[in-house]
Structure formats: C-alpha cells, structure tokens
Amino acid sequence: MKSIANKLKELRHARRISQQQLASSLNVDRSSIANWENGRRIPDINTISML
C-alpha cells in the first residue's frame, strides 16, 4: 500500500501542479507540502478531506 506521502506526490505530479500551487489552494505553506511528500509530517484530517 502506498503511503500518503507517495500518493500525494504522485497525484500532484500527474496533475502538473507545483507544491506552491497546491499549498495556495489549501491555505498552507509550501514547506508543509514538502514535509508531507517527504514523509516528515502528515496532513491533518481537515486538510486530507480537502485533498
């Protein structure tokens, strides 16, 4: 099973969205997206539901 980090990165690349674009649409910092994609942190449940 893919981790949230791998799935998030895969889907973002498939849609050709930058980390900054995704961060802006979710009202979070770009560094949050990077941390989620690198597996250092996981998004909270509210953010996951917006994805």
N, C-alpha and C positions, 0 to 999 in steps of 0.2 A: 504494500500500500504506500502511496506517495505521501510525503509529509506536506503540511500546509505550506511550508517554505517552497518546496519544489513545485507544487501545484500553482501557487500564486505567481511564481516567476514564469512558469510555462505559459499560463494564461495571459499574463501581461505581454510577453513576447509575441504570442500568437495574435494578439490584438494590436500589436505595434504601438504600445503605449509606454511612454517613459515613466520612470519612477516619479518624477516631478509631476507629471500629468495625473497619475493615479493618486498621489499624495494630495494634490489640489482638490480633486473630486471627492476625497474622503475627509478633507479638512484635517490632515495630519502633516507632520514634517516628512520631507523626503528621506531623512535618516531613519524614520520609523519603518518605511517601506523596505529600505536596505536591511535593517535589522530583522524584519520578518522573513525576507527572502534568504538571508544567511543563517536563519535558524537561531539567532541570538535571543529573539523575543517572539511572542505570538500576539496577534491582534486580539483585542477584547471581543466579547460576544457581539456587542453592538456593531463594531466595525466589520466583523465577519458577516453579519446579516446584510450590511450594505454592499459587500462584495458580490 
